[in-house]
Amino acid sequence: MPLSRRALLTTTGAATLFAALPTNAQAHAHPRAPRNTIRQIPLQGAVNVRDLGGYVTYDGGRVRHGLAYRGDHLAKLTAADLATLAGLGLGTVVDLRIPLEVSYDGADRLPAGAVPVARPITDNGLFGRLTAAIGSRDPVRQEEMLGGGRAAAFMSDVYRTFVTDAANRAAFAQTLRDLADPRRGPLLLHCTSGKDRTGWTGYLLLTLLGVPAAAARADYLASNTIRAAYDAKVREGLRQGGFMQNPDLIVPLQEVRPEYLDTALDQVRASYGSLLRYYSAGLGLEFRDVVALRERLVLDA
């Protein structure tokens, strides 16, 4: 029988809830994900903004729509986009970009009432590496920096820092606590492309809410489909602009890949033994934080 939110407050409910959190074996398994519709928010100035609601949990609940959103940066929103976001009633927008990214793309444009929160999570030098390679216009240097599997290896290093870096862990944890706080209102979290730092946060949130790992993984990987046309246009622009002879070198930096997520999960296992220990010892989340998340974001069956 599915647990009610009241039952989650009992000792038995606590044990059942934490038992439902995915083990490392479950997190690495790749069964067919349950069918869930990705609720993309159509915008002109951002391509990867979506509602995290709608996913079904292990106990038959469903993640509420309209409270948790994920996205890419909002610096280039149009007036029509601002009207669309205003309709979402956003209370908080958490920006995970580092200052270098903000200075390059610009600060977010937000509708009235949305409170911006700067919470930078290091990209391990990814943005600087990418802009340096492109800005050099030197195909030999670009190949040396990004070719031969080096770009993909660098991305894996970025994902390891999601687990090993204490400041990163603190930022992920506080964002999850903010999502549990009704005073924050509907919350949108984002980075530059809305796929790596945002993707890991989304994966953590969904698994904490009791969404099966396969569905959480599918949400993470959906960035590839959503961003494909835009990213291809970026590569073509780099080619036509004379910045890169082989813009496909940046494909590993534009994509999310199962092996990137698995790198972070492998690091979780190496550092903490399990996702549960990462949530508790790594992120410092307490049971009451998980209960608050589910109280607010999961609609019981």
VEXDREN-2710 file (C-alpha; in Angstrom, 1 decimal):
% VEXDREN-2710
k/r/px/py/pz
1/MET/0.0/0.0/0.0
2/PRO/1.5/3.5/-0.9
3/LEU/2.7/5.5/2.1
4/SER/0.8/8.6/3.0
5/ARG/2.7/11.7/3.8
6/ARG/1.6/11.3/7.4
7/ALA/3.0/7.8/7.5
8/LEU/6.4/9.2/6.4
9/LEU/6.6/10.9/9.7
10/THR/6.6/7.6/11.6
11/THR/9.7/5.5/12.3
12/THR/8.3/2.8/10.0
13/GLY/7.7/5.4/7.3
14/ALA/11.2/6.6/7.7
15/ALA/12.7/3.2/7.2
16/THR/10.4/2.5/4.2
17/LEU/11.2/5.8/2.5
18/PHE/15.0/5.5/2.8
19/ALA/14.8/1.9/1.7
20/ALA/13.1/3.2/-1.5
21/LEU/16.0/5.4/-2.3
22/PRO/18.1/3.8/-5.1
23/THR/21.2/1.8/-4.3
24/ASN/24.2/2.2/-6.5
25/ALA/23.3/-1.0/-8.3
26/GLN/19.8/0.4/-9.0
27/ALA/21.2/3.8/-10.0
28/HIS/23.5/2.2/-12.5
29/ALA/20.9/-0.1/-14.0
30/HIS/19.5/1.0/-17.3
31/PRO/16.1/-0.6/-17.7
32/ARG/13.5/1.1/-19.9
33/ALA/12.3/4.2/-18.1
34/PRO/8.6/4.6/-17.3
35/ARG/6.9/6.8/-19.8
36/ASN/6.8/10.3/-18.5
37/THR/6.1/13.4/-20.6
38/ILE/8.9/16.0/-20.5
39/ARG/7.1/19.3/-19.8
40/GLN/9.2/21.8/-21.7
41/ILE/8.4/25.4/-21.3
42/PRO/8.6/27.0/-24.8
43/LEU/10.7/30.1/-24.8
44/GLN/12.6/32.1/-27.4
45/GLY/15.6/33.0/-25.4
46/ALA/16.2/29.7/-23.6
47/VAL/15.8/26.1/-24.9
48/ASN/16.0/23.8/-21.9
49/VAL/13.5/25.1/-19.4
50/ARG/11.1/22.4/-18.1
51/ASP/8.8/21.4/-15.3
52/LEU/10.1/18.5/-13.1
53/GLY/6.6/17.5/-12.2
54/GLY/4.7/14.5/-13.4
55/TYR/7.0/11.7/-12.5
56/VAL/5.5/8.7/-10.7
57/THR/7.2/7.6/-7.5
58/TYR/7.9/4.1/-6.2
59/ASP/4.9/4.3/-3.8
60/GLY/2.5/5.4/-6.5
61/GLY/2.6/9.2/-5.8
62/ARG/3.3/11.8/-8.5
63/VAL/5.7/14.7/-8.4
64/ARG/3.6/17.9/-8.4
65/HIS/3.6/20.2/-11.4
66/GLY/4.3/23.9/-11.1
67/LEU/6.7/23.9/-8.1
68/ALA/10.2/22.7/-9.4
69/TYR/11.7/23.8/-12.7
70/ARG/15.1/23.3/-14.3
71/GLY/16.6/25.2/-17.1
72/ASP/19.5/26.9/-19.0
73/HIS/20.5/30.5/-18.4
74/LEU/17.9/33.2/-18.7
75/ALA/20.0/36.2/-19.8
76/LYS/18.5/36.3/-23.3
77/LEU/14.8/36.1/-22.6
78/THR/12.4/38.1/-24.7
79/ALA/9.5/40.1/-23.4
80/ALA/7.2/37.3/-24.4
81/ASP/9.4/34.9/-22.5
82/LEU/9.2/37.0/-19.4
83/ALA/5.4/36.9/-19.7
84/THR/5.5/33.1/-20.0
85/LEU/7.7/32.8/-16.9
86/ALA/5.5/35.3/-15.0
87/GLY/2.6/32.9/-15.6
88/LEU/4.5/30.2/-13.7
89/GLY/4.5/32.4/-10.6
90/LEU/8.1/31.8/-9.9
91/GLY/9.2/32.8/-6.4
92/THR/12.9/31.9/-6.6
93/VAL/15.5/31.4/-9.4
94/VAL/18.7/29.7/-8.4
95/ASP/21.6/30.5/-10.7
96/LEU/24.3/27.8/-10.5
97/ARG/26.7/29.6/-12.9
98/ILE/30.1/30.8/-11.9
99/PRO/30.8/34.6/-12.2
100/LEU/32.8/34.1/-15.5
101/GLU/29.7/32.6/-17.1
102/VAL/27.5/35.4/-15.8
103/SER/29.9/38.0/-17.1
104/TYR/30.0/36.3/-20.5
105/ASP/26.2/35.6/-21.1
106/GLY/24.8/38.3/-18.8
107/ALA/22.6/38.3/-15.7
108/ASP/19.3/36.5/-15.8
109/ARG/16.2/38.5/-17.0
110/LEU/13.4/37.6/-14.6
111/PRO/9.8/38.4/-14.2
112/ALA/8.6/40.6/-11.4
113/GLY/8.4/38.8/-8.1
114/ALA/11.1/36.2/-8.9
115/VAL/14.0/36.5/-6.4
116/PRO/17.4/35.7/-7.9
117/VAL/19.8/33.5/-5.8
118/ALA/23.4/33.3/-7.0
119/ARG/24.8/29.9/-6.0
120/PRO/27.8/29.1/-8.1
121/ILE/28.9/25.5/-8.5
122/THR/32.3/25.2/-10.1
123/ASP/32.5/23.8/-13.6
124/ASN/36.1/22.7/-12.9
125/GLY/37.3/25.2/-15.5
126/LEU/35.0/23.9/-18.3
127/PHE/33.7/27.3/-19.5
128/GLY/37.2/28.8/-19.6
129/ARG/38.6/25.8/-21.4
130/LEU/35.9/25.9/-24.0
131/THR/36.1/29.7/-24.7
132/ALA/39.9/29.5/-24.8
133/ALA/39.8/26.7/-27.4
134/ILE/37.2/28.4/-29.5
135/GLY/38.9/31.8/-29.2
136/SER/42.2/30.5/-30.3
137/ARG/40.9/29.8/-33.8
138/ASP/43.8/27.3/-34.0
139/PRO/42.7/23.9/-35.2
140/VAL/45.9/22.3/-33.9
141/ARG/45.5/23.7/-30.4
142/GLN/41.8/22.8/-30.4
143/GLU/42.6/19.2/-31.3
144/GLU/45.2/19.1/-28.5
145/MET/42.7/20.5/-26.0
146/LEU/39.6/18.6/-27.0
147/GLY/40.4/15.8/-29.3
148/GLY/41.3/12.2/-28.7
149/GLY/38.7/11.7/-26.0
150/ARG/40.1/14.6/-23.9
151/ALA/36.8/16.6/-24.0
152/ALA/34.8/13.6/-22.7
153/ALA/37.4/12.9/-20.0
154/PHE/37.3/16.5/-18.9
155/MET/33.5/16.2/-18.5
156/SER/33.9/13.2/-16.4
157/ASP/36.3/15.2/-14.1
158/VAL/33.6/17.9/-13.8
159/TYR/31.1/15.3/-12.6
160/ARG/33.5/13.9/-10.0
161/THR/33.6/17.4/-8.4
162/PHE/29.9/17.2/-7.9
163/VAL/30.7/14.6/-5.2
164/THR/34.2/15.5/-4.1
165/ASP/34.1/19.3/-3.8
166/ALA/32.7/20.4/-0.4
167/ALA/31.4/23.8/-1.7
168/ASN/29.6/22.0/-4.6
169/ARG/28.0/19.6/-2.1
170/ALA/26.9/22.5/0.1
171/ALA/25.3/24.3/-2.9
172/PHE/23.4/21.2/-4.1
173/ALA/22.2/20.6/-0.5
174/GLN/20.9/24.2/0.0
175/THR/19.1/24.1/-3.4
176/LEU/17.3/20.9/-2.3
177/ARG/16.4/22.5/1.0
178/ASP/15.1/25.6/-0.9
179/LEU/12.9/23.3/-3.0
180/ALA/11.4/21.9/0.2
181/ASP/10.7/25.4/1.6
182/PRO/7.1/26.6/0.7
183/ARG/8.2/30.2/1.5
184/ARG/10.4/30.1/-1.7
185/GLY/7.4/29.6/-4.0
186/PRO/7.9/27.8/-7.3
187/LEU/11.6/27.5/-7.9
188/LEU/13.6/27.3/-11.1
189/LEU/17.3/26.2/-10.9
190/HIS/19.6/26.6/-13.8
191/CYS/23.2/26.8/-15.0
192/THR/24.4/27.8/-18.5
193/SER/23.1/24.9/-20.6
194/GLY/20.9/23.4/-18.0
195/LYS/22.3/20.0/-18.4
196/ASP/25.3/19.1/-16.1
197/ARG/25.1/21.0/-12.7
198/THR/21.3/21.4/-13.2
199/GLY/21.0/17.8/-14.5
200/TRP/22.8/16.4/-11.4
201/THR/20.6/18.4/-9.1
202/GLY/17.5/17.2/-11.0
203/TYR/18.6/13.6/-10.7
204/LEU/19.2/14.0/-6.9
205/LEU/15.8/15.7/-6.4
206/LEU/13.9/13.1/-8.4
207/THR/15.6/10.1/-6.7
208/LEU/15.0/11.7/-3.2
209/LEU/11.4/12.1/-4.1
210/GLY/11.2/8.3/-4.8
211/VAL/11.2/8.5/-8.6
212/PRO/12.8/5.3/-10.0
213/ALA/16.4/5.8/-11.1
214/ALA/15.5/4.9/-14.7
215/ALA/13.1/7.8/-14.9
216/ALA/15.5/10.2/-13.2
217/ARG/18.2/9.1/-15.7
218/ALA/15.8/9.7/-18.6
219/ASP/15.1/13.2/-17.4
220/TYR/18.8/13.8/-17.2
221/LEU/19.4/12.5/-20.8
222/ALA/16.4/14.5/-22.2
223/SER/18.7/17.5/-22.6
224/ASN/20.3/15.9/-25.6
225/THR/17.0/15.8/-27.5
226/ILE/15.9/19.2/-26.3
227/ARG/19.2/20.9/-27.1
228/ALA/20.1/19.0/-30.3
229/ALA/19.0/21.6/-32.9
230/TYR/20.3/24.6/-31.0
231/ASP/23.7/22.9/-30.3
232/ALA/24.0/21.9/-34.0
233/LYS/23.3/25.6/-34.9
234/VAL/26.1/26.7/-32.6
235/ARG/28.6/24.3/-34.2
236/GLU/27.6/25.5/-37.6
237/GLY/28.0/29.1/-36.6
238/LEU/31.5/28.3/-35.3
239/ARG/32.4/26.7/-38.6
240/GLN/31.0/29.5/-40.7
241/GLY/32.6/32.2/-38.5
242/GLY/36.0/30.7/-38.9
243/PHE/36.4/29.8/-35.3
244/MET/36.7/26.0/-35.7
245/GLN/37.5/23.8/-38.7
246/ASN/36.1/20.8/-36.7
247/PRO/33.4/22.0/-34.4
248/ASP/32.4/18.4/-33.7
249/LEU/35.2/18.6/-31.1
250/ILE/32.9/20.3/-28.7
251/VAL/30.1/17.7/-29.0
252/PRO/31.2/15.9/-25.8
253/LEU/31.0/19.3/-24.0
254/GLN/27.5/20.0/-25.4
255/GLU/26.0/16.6/-24.6
256/VAL/25.0/14.8/-21.5
257/ARG/26.0/11.1/-21.6
258/PRO/25.2/8.1/-19.5
259/GLU/28.9/7.7/-18.7
260/TYR/29.1/11.2/-17.3
261/LEU/26.2/10.5/-14.8
262/ASP/27.8/7.1/-14.1
263/THR/31.1/8.8/-13.3
264/ALA/29.4/10.8/-10.6
265/LEU/27.6/7.8/-9.3
266/ASP/30.8/5.8/-9.2
267/GLN/32.4/8.6/-7.2
268/VAL/29.5/8.5/-4.8
269/ARG/30.1/4.8/-4.3
270/ALA/33.9/5.4/-3.9
271/SER/33.5/8.3/-1.4
272/TYR/30.3/7.3/0.5
273/GLY/29.4/3.8/-0.4
274/SER/25.8/4.6/-1.5
275/LEU/23.6/7.4/-2.6
276/LEU/21.9/7.3/0.8
277/ARG/25.2/8.1/2.5
278/TYR/25.9/10.8/-0.1
279/TYR/22.6/12.4/0.7
280/SER/23.2/12.2/4.5
281/ALA/27.0/12.4/5.0
282/GLY/27.9/14.2/1.8
283/LEU/25.1/16.7/1.5
284/GLY/24.2/16.8/5.1
285/LEU/20.5/16.3/4.5
286/GLU/18.5/15.0/7.4
287/PHE/15.4/12.8/7.3
288/ARG/13.3/15.9/8.0
289/ASP/14.6/17.5/4.8
290/VAL/13.6/14.5/2.8
291/VAL/10.1/14.5/4.4
292/ALA/9.8/18.2/3.7
293/LEU/10.6/17.6/0.1
294/ARG/8.1/14.9/-0.3
295/GLU/5.4/16.8/1.7
296/ARG/5.7/19.7/-0.7
297/LEU/6.5/18.1/-4.0
298/VAL/4.8/14.7/-4.1
299/LEU/1.1/14.2/-4.5
300/ASP/0.0/10.9/-2.8
301/ALA/-1.8/8.3/-4.9
END
